[in-house]
């Protein structure tokens, strides 16, 4: 098992889920999220920048 640092951008307008569910769904594609944080929100673009640590099986 390895850990990886991931950065992702979440579209807050197009997301039918809550923000938490949208972040977790996006991170699941990269591995199992250990922890994550929203580090920036762009009000004009309606996006959120997320940084996360995920684990992946080798």
Secondary structure, 3 states (H helix, E strand, C coil): CEEEEEEEEEECCCCCCCHHHHHHHHHHCCCEEEEEEEEEEECCCCEEEEEEEEEECC
